[in-house]
Amino acid sequence: MDEIVKVIKNNQLFDNISESEIKQILKCSRALVVDFTDNQILFHKGDAIKKIGIVIEGQLNLISQKYNGARVIVATLEQNDLFGEALAFSSCNKMPYDLVSFGKSKTLIFPDRVFSHICVDACIFHKNLIENMLGILSDKIFMLNRKMHILNAETLKGRIAVYLLEIHKKTKSLIFDIPMKRQELADFLNVKRPSLSRELSNMQQDKIIEVYRSTVKITDMERLKELAD
């Protein structure tokens, strides 16, 4: 259990909670460590979700099964990523995709009641746990609203422009690092990676931005704002 605590202690779920308190939470909540083999399904599409998990080892994929039999990876979860938290408290808690282990994986599973009921001892760290979960869910709502704002742009260049302007506003700098890998950014913008790379290259040729690996420099702010409008 000590090794598991070392993995999860930096998860937002356990902010302001000590390692000893995390151990107490795991005991109090009766959290379970569950191992999965390669290609094993944790949750099927349509399953009612009443559990929340953290990836301890390995990788999990959210997979959409198309009518033609093709399988598309919607999202990838890696060590210390949460899963199930957005559905466990929803009135519509049906799993929209299959959750499948990629290779061998290990997860920590909590019953959802630990986040909705204060234990009999009313431990302060249990209150922190619930507050942290509310913070995580609030962040997800903010992220979805932000994504909708970006996707409302009519063109891919427009989406990229809105995204870059958001980072500029946050960093207050014309030079900054994109916090996502190229594939993650493509997924976020709902486009194929080659299309994203092509448009970034076009914007660089048009001298709107300069791109070096994950670093971007805005060279023509006015044109970038025009693209975002």
ZIDAFEN-V510892 format. One record per residue. N is the residue number from 1. PHI is phi in whole degrees, -180 to 180 (* if undefined). Layout:
n & phi
N & PHI
N & PHI
This chain:
n & phi
1 & *
2 & -60
3 & -66
4 & -66
5 & -61
6 & -64
7 & -73
8 & -90
9 & -63
10 & -93
11 & -71
12 & -56
13 & -60
14 & -113
15 & -59
16 & 62
17 & -126
18 & -76
19 & -61
20 & -66
21 & -71
22 & -62
23 & -61
24 & -66
25 & -63
26 & -62
27 & -71
28 & -64
29 & -84
30 & 60
31 & -65
32 & -118
33 & -93
34 & -126
35 & -98
36 & -130
37 & -89
38 & -59
39 & 66
40 & -83
41 & -88
42 & -80
43 & -134
44 & -90
45 & -56
46 & 96
47 & -65
48 & -79
49 & -98
50 & -129
51 & -133
52 & -125
53 & -130
54 & -129
55 & -75
56 & -96
57 & -142
58 & 84
59 & -146
60 & -119
61 & -120
62 & -86
63 & -121
64 & -98
65 & -94
66 & -80
67 & -63
68 & -85
69 & 95
70 & -68
71 & -113
72 & -118
73 & -78
74 & -82
75 & -158
76 & -119
77 & -109
78 & -121
79 & -50
80 & 78
81 & -80
82 & -87
83 & -145
84 & 91
85 & -69
86 & -78
87 & -98
88 & -60
89 & -106
90 & -92
91 & -70
92 & -113
93 & -100
94 & -82
95 & -67
96 & -80
97 & -139
98 & -80
99 & -108
100 & -126
101 & -75
102 & -106
103 & 76
104 & -74
105 & -143
106 & -132
107 & -131
108 & -112
109 & -112
110 & -111
111 & -70
112 & -65
113 & -62
114 & -66
115 & -99
116 & -121
117 & -135
118 & -74
119 & -67
120 & -61
121 & -86
122 & 51
123 & -62
124 & -62
125 & -73
126 & -70
127 & -63
128 & -62
129 & -60
130 & -66
131 & -62
132 & -64
133 & -64
134 & -61
135 & -65
136 & -63
137 & -66
138 & -64
139 & -62
140 & -65
141 & -63
142 & -61
143 & -64
144 & -65
145 & -63
146 & -64
147 & -66
148 & -62
149 & -61
150 & -69
151 & -70
152 & -69
153 & -63
154 & -73
155 & -122
156 & -65
157 & -59
158 & -64
159 & -63
160 & -61
161 & -62
162 & -60
163 & -63
164 & -67
165 & -66
166 & -64
167 & -67
168 & -59
169 & -63
170 & -74
171 & -88
172 & 57
173 & -139
174 & -84
175 & -121
176 & -157
177 & -96
178 & -74
179 & -76
180 & -114
181 & -70
182 & -58
183 & -68
184 & -63
185 & -67
186 & -61
187 & -63
188 & -63
189 & -87
190 & 64
191 & -137
192 & -76
193 & -58
194 & -60
195 & -66
196 & -62
197 & -63
198 & -65
199 & -70
200 & -62
201 & -65
202 & -63
203 & -67
204 & -73
205 & -64
206 & -80
207 & 60
208 & -89
209 & -139
210 & -120
211 & -126
212 & -135
213 & 56
214 & -97
215 & -97
216 & -123
217 & -121
218 & -81
219 & -108
220 & -140
221 & -63
222 & -63
223 & -69
224 & -65
225 & -66
226 & -63
227 & -64
228 & -76
229 & -71
